[in-house]
Amino acid sequence: MNDYDWALVEPAVERAVGNYLCNIKNDSEFEGKLLLLKIRYKTYYYYVADKYKLPTIRILPFILRLIRN
């Protein structure tokens, strides 16, 4: 897994899912839904980024080369 994805995208998705599931009191139910929704939210993130041609971690090296030059 890419370091950028792990450092930025993953915590943001986890926080969004956690906020959505904040009213669930059962830990096992929370963990099950957390895993499922993290996958779904990341899929949405990449779908929207691709649809609107937004920069993603996949083009990060290209963007960094542009910034350095």
DSSP file (Angstrom, degrees, kcal/mol; ACC not computed):
  #  RESIDUE AA STRUCTURE BP1 BP2  ACC     N-H-->O    O-->H-N    N-H-->O    O-->H-N    TCO  KAPPA ALPHA  PHI   PSI    X-CA   Y-CA   Z-CA
    1    1 A M              0   0    0      0, 0.0     2,-0.1     0, 0.0     0, 0.0   0.000 360.0 360.0 360.0 138.8    0.0    0.0    0.0
    2    2 A N     >  -     0   0    0      1,-0.1     4,-2.4     4,-0.0     5,-0.2  -0.362 360.0-131.4 -64.8 139.8    1.2    3.4   -0.9
    3    3 A D  H  > S+     0   0    0      1,-0.2     4,-2.7     2,-0.2     5,-0.2   0.881 107.9  53.0 -61.0 -39.1    2.5    5.5    2.1
    4    4 A Y  H  >>S+     0   0    0      2,-0.2     4,-2.6     1,-0.2     5,-0.9   0.926 109.5  48.4 -62.6 -44.6    0.4    8.5    0.9
    5    5 A D  I  4>S+     0   0    0      1,-0.2     5,-2.9     2,-0.2    -2,-0.2   0.928 115.1  44.9 -60.5 -45.4   -2.7    6.4    0.8
    6    6 A W  I  <5S+     0   0    0     -4,-2.4    -2,-0.2     1,-0.2    -1,-0.2   0.879 118.2  43.3 -67.6 -37.8   -2.0    5.0    4.3
    7    7 A A  I  <5S+     0   0    0     -4,-2.7    -2,-0.2    -5,-0.2    -1,-0.2   0.809 132.4  10.2 -81.4 -30.5   -1.1    8.4    5.8
    8    8 A L  I  X5S+     0   0    0     -4,-2.6     4,-1.5    -5,-0.2    -3,-0.2   0.805 126.9  40.7-117.1 -53.1   -3.8   10.6    4.3
    9    9 A V  I  ><S+     0   0    0     -5,-0.9     4,-2.6     2,-0.2     5,-0.3   0.938 112.7  52.9 -70.6 -46.7   -6.7    8.8    2.5
   10   10 A E  H  ><S+     0   0    0     -5,-2.9     4,-2.7     1,-0.2     5,-0.2   0.924 111.0  44.8 -59.7 -48.9   -7.1    5.9    5.0
   11   11 A P  H  > S+     0   0    0      0, 0.0     4,-2.4     0, 0.0    -1,-0.2   0.883 113.4  51.7 -63.7 -35.5   -7.4    8.1    8.1
   12   12 A A  H  X S+     0   0    0     -4,-1.5     4,-2.1     2,-0.2    -2,-0.2   0.924 113.0  44.2 -65.9 -43.2   -9.9   10.4    6.4
   13   13 A V  H  X S+     0   0    0     -4,-2.6     4,-2.6     2,-0.2     5,-0.2   0.915 113.4  51.4 -66.6 -42.7  -12.0    7.6    5.2
   14   14 A E  H  X S+     0   0    0     -4,-2.7     4,-2.6    -5,-0.3    -2,-0.2   0.894 110.6  48.5 -62.8 -39.5  -11.9    5.9    8.6
   15   15 A R  H  X S+     0   0    0     -4,-2.4     4,-2.5     2,-0.2    -1,-0.2   0.917 111.4  49.5 -66.6 -42.5  -12.9    9.1   10.3
   16   16 A A  H  X S+     0   0    0     -4,-2.1     4,-1.7     2,-0.2    -2,-0.2   0.917 114.3  45.0 -62.9 -43.0  -15.8    9.7    7.9
   17   17 A V  H  X S+     0   0    0     -4,-2.6     4,-2.0     2,-0.2    -2,-0.2   0.917 112.0  52.3 -67.0 -42.9  -17.0    6.1    8.5
   18   18 A G  H  < S+     0   0    0     -4,-2.6    -2,-0.2    -5,-0.2    -1,-0.2   0.895 108.8  50.3 -60.0 -40.9  -16.6    6.4   12.2
   19   19 A N  H >< S+     0   0    0     -4,-2.5     3,-1.0     1,-0.2    -1,-0.2   0.881 110.0  50.6 -64.2 -37.4  -18.6    9.5   12.3
   20   20 A Y  H 3< S+     0   0    0     -4,-1.7     3,-0.3     1,-0.2    -2,-0.2   0.857 116.0  41.5 -66.9 -35.0  -21.4    7.8   10.3
   21   21 A L  T >< S+     0   0    0     -4,-2.0     3,-1.9     1,-0.2    -1,-0.2   0.177  78.1 117.8 -97.9  16.5  -21.4    4.9   12.7
   22   22 A C  T <  S+     0   0    0     -3,-1.0    -1,-0.2     1,-0.3    -2,-0.1   0.702  70.1  57.0 -62.6 -21.3  -21.1    6.9   16.0
   23   23 A N  T 3  S+     0   0    0     -3,-0.3     2,-0.5    -4,-0.1    -1,-0.3   0.457  79.7 104.0 -90.9  -0.3  -24.4    5.8   17.4
   24   24 A I    <   -     0   0    0     -3,-1.9    -3,-0.0     1,-0.1     6,-0.0  -0.722  44.3-178.7 -85.2 124.4  -23.6    2.0   17.3
   25   25 A K        +     0   0    0     -2,-0.5     2,-0.5     5,-0.0    -1,-0.1   0.701  55.6  89.8 -96.0 -23.3  -22.8    0.7   20.8
   26   26 A N     >  -     0   0    0      1,-0.2     4,-2.4     2,-0.0     5,-0.2  -0.669  64.9-153.2 -80.8 119.5  -22.1   -2.9   19.9
   27   27 A D  H  > S+     0   0    0     -2,-0.5     4,-2.7     1,-0.2     5,-0.2   0.883  92.4  49.1 -62.6 -41.5  -18.3   -3.3   19.2
   28   28 A S  H  > S+     0   0    0      2,-0.2     4,-2.0     1,-0.2    -1,-0.2   0.896 113.1  47.1 -68.7 -37.6  -18.6   -6.3   16.9
   29   29 A E  H  > S+     0   0    0      2,-0.2     4,-2.3     1,-0.2     5,-0.2   0.909 112.8  50.6 -65.8 -41.7  -21.4   -4.7   14.9
   30   30 A F  H  X S+     0   0    0     -4,-2.4     4,-2.6     1,-0.2    -2,-0.2   0.936 110.9  47.8 -61.0 -48.4  -19.3   -1.5   14.7
   31   31 A E  H  X S+     0   0    0     -4,-2.7     4,-2.1     2,-0.2    -1,-0.2   0.897 111.8  50.4 -62.5 -41.5  -16.2   -3.4   13.5
   32   32 A G  H  X S+     0   0    0     -4,-2.0     4,-1.7     1,-0.2    -1,-0.2   0.931 115.4  41.4 -62.9 -45.9  -18.1   -5.3   10.8
   33   33 A K  H  X S+     0   0    0     -4,-2.3     4,-2.9     1,-0.2     5,-0.3   0.843 110.1  59.9 -71.1 -32.2  -19.8   -2.2    9.4
   34   34 A L  H  X S+     0   0    0     -4,-2.6     4,-2.2    -5,-0.2    -2,-0.2   0.940 107.1  45.3 -60.1 -48.3  -16.5   -0.3    9.7
   35   35 A L  H  X S+     0   0    0     -4,-2.1     4,-1.5     2,-0.2    -1,-0.2   0.920 115.6  46.4 -62.8 -44.6  -14.7   -2.7    7.4
   36   36 A L  H  X S+     0   0    0     -4,-1.7     4,-1.9     1,-0.2    -2,-0.2   0.930 115.1  45.3 -64.4 -46.2  -17.5   -2.8    4.8
   37   37 A L  H  X S+     0   0    0     -4,-2.9     4,-3.2     1,-0.2     5,-0.2   0.816 106.4  59.7 -72.2 -29.9  -18.1    1.0    4.8
   38   38 A K  H  X S+     0   0    0     -4,-2.2     4,-2.2    -5,-0.3    -1,-0.2   0.924 108.3  45.8 -61.4 -42.6  -14.3    1.8    4.5
   39   39 A I  H  X S+     0   0    0     -4,-1.5     4,-2.0    -5,-0.2    -2,-0.2   0.933 114.9  47.4 -63.8 -45.3  -14.2   -0.2    1.3
   40   40 A R  H  X S+     0   0    0     -4,-1.9     4,-2.2     1,-0.2    -2,-0.2   0.916 112.5  48.3 -63.2 -44.8  -17.3    1.5    0.0
   41   41 A Y  H  X S+     0   0    0     -4,-3.2     4,-2.6     2,-0.2    -1,-0.2   0.882 110.7  50.4 -66.6 -38.8  -16.1    5.0    0.9
   42   42 A K  H  X S+     0   0    0     -4,-2.2     4,-2.4    -5,-0.2    -1,-0.2   0.888 109.4  52.3 -65.9 -36.7  -12.7    4.5   -0.7
   43   43 A T  H  X S+     0   0    0     -4,-2.0     4,-2.2    -5,-0.2    -2,-0.2   0.928 110.6  47.6 -62.3 -44.5  -14.5    3.2   -3.8
   44   44 A Y  H  X S+     0   0    0     -4,-2.2     4,-2.8     2,-0.2     5,-0.3   0.917 109.8  54.1 -60.5 -44.1  -16.6    6.4   -3.9
   45   45 A Y  H  X S+     0   0    0     -4,-2.6     4,-2.5     1,-0.2    -2,-0.2   0.943 113.0  41.1 -56.6 -51.1  -13.5    8.5   -3.3
   46   46 A Y  H  X S+     0   0    0     -4,-2.4     4,-2.1     2,-0.2    -1,-0.2   0.837 113.2  54.6 -71.0 -31.2  -11.7    7.1   -6.3
   47   47 A Y  H  X S+     0   0    0     -4,-2.2     4,-2.8    -5,-0.2    -2,-0.2   0.949 112.4  42.5 -63.7 -48.9  -14.9    7.1   -8.5
   48   48 A V  H  X S+     0   0    0     -4,-2.8     4,-2.4     2,-0.2     6,-0.3   0.912 113.7  52.1 -65.3 -42.5  -15.4   10.8   -7.9
   49   49 A A  H  <>S+     0   0    0     -4,-2.5     5,-2.8    -5,-0.3    -1,-0.2   0.897 114.6  43.0 -60.8 -39.9  -11.7   11.6   -8.3
   50   50 A D  H ><5S+     0   0    0     -4,-2.1     3,-0.8     3,-0.2    -2,-0.2   0.910 112.5  52.3 -72.0 -42.2  -11.7    9.7  -11.7
   51   51 A K  H 3<5S+     0   0    0     -4,-2.8    -2,-0.2     1,-0.2    -1,-0.2   0.902 120.0  33.4 -61.1 -42.4  -15.0   11.2  -12.9
   52   52 A Y  T 3<5S-     0   0    0     -4,-2.4    -1,-0.2    -5,-0.2    -2,-0.2   0.278 109.8-118.9 -99.8  10.4  -14.0   14.8  -12.2
   53   53 A K  T < 5 +     0   0    0     -3,-0.8    -3,-0.2    -4,-0.2    -4,-0.1   0.878  53.4 167.2  55.0  43.4  -10.3   14.2  -13.1
   54   54 A L      < -     0   0    0     -5,-2.8    -1,-0.2    -6,-0.3     2,-0.1  -0.548  43.4 -94.9 -83.9 152.2   -9.2   15.2   -9.6
   55   55 A P        +     0   0    0      0, 0.0     2,-0.2     0, 0.0    -1,-0.1  -0.436  49.1 178.5 -68.2 140.6   -5.6   14.5   -8.5
   56   56 A T    >   -     0   0    0     -2,-0.1     3,-1.3    -3,-0.0     4,-0.2  -0.745  47.9 -88.4-130.0 179.3   -5.2   11.2   -6.6
   57   57 A I  G >  S+     0   0    0      1,-0.3     3,-0.9    -2,-0.2   -53,-0.1   0.728 118.1  72.0 -63.9 -20.1   -2.3    9.4   -5.0
   58   58 A R  G 3  S+     0   0    0      1,-0.2    -1,-0.3     2,-0.1     4,-0.2   0.804 105.0  36.6 -66.9 -28.4   -1.8    7.6   -8.3
   59   59 A I  G <> S+     0   0    0     -3,-1.3     4,-2.2     1,-0.1    -1,-0.2   0.263  84.2 109.3-107.3  11.6   -0.4   10.8  -10.0
   60   60 A L  H <> S+     0   0    0     -3,-0.9     4,-2.6     1,-0.2     5,-0.2   0.899  75.8  53.3 -55.6 -45.4    1.4   12.1   -6.9
   61   61 A P  H  > S+     0   0    0      0, 0.0     4,-2.0     0, 0.0    -1,-0.2   0.903 109.6  49.5 -58.5 -39.2    4.9   11.4   -8.3
   62   62 A F  H  > S+     0   0    0     -3,-0.2     4,-1.9     2,-0.2    -2,-0.2   0.924 111.6  48.4 -64.0 -44.2    4.0   13.4  -11.5
   63   63 A I  H  X S+     0   0    0     -4,-2.2     4,-2.1     1,-0.2    -1,-0.2   0.900 110.4  51.4 -63.6 -41.3    2.8   16.3   -9.4
   64   64 A L  H  X S+     0   0    0     -4,-2.6     4,-2.2     1,-0.2    -1,-0.2   0.880 107.7  52.4 -65.4 -37.4    5.9   16.3   -7.2
   65   65 A R  H  X S+     0   0    0     -4,-2.0     4,-1.5    -5,-0.2    -1,-0.2   0.895 109.4  50.3 -63.8 -38.5    8.1   16.4  -10.3
   66   66 A L  H  < S+     0   0    0     -4,-1.9    -2,-0.2     1,-0.2    -1,-0.2   0.902 110.6  49.0 -65.0 -40.6    6.2   19.4  -11.5
   67   67 A I  H  < S+     0   0    0     -4,-2.1    -2,-0.2     1,-0.2    -1,-0.2   0.903 110.4  50.3 -66.6 -41.1    6.5   21.2   -8.2
   68   68 A R  H  <        0   0    0     -4,-2.2    -1,-0.2     1,-0.2    -2,-0.2   0.812 360.0 360.0 -68.5 -30.0   10.3   20.5   -8.0
   69   69 A N     <        0   0    0     -4,-1.5    -1,-0.2    -5,-0.2    -2,-0.2   0.463 360.0 360.0 -89.1 360.0   10.9   21.9  -11.6
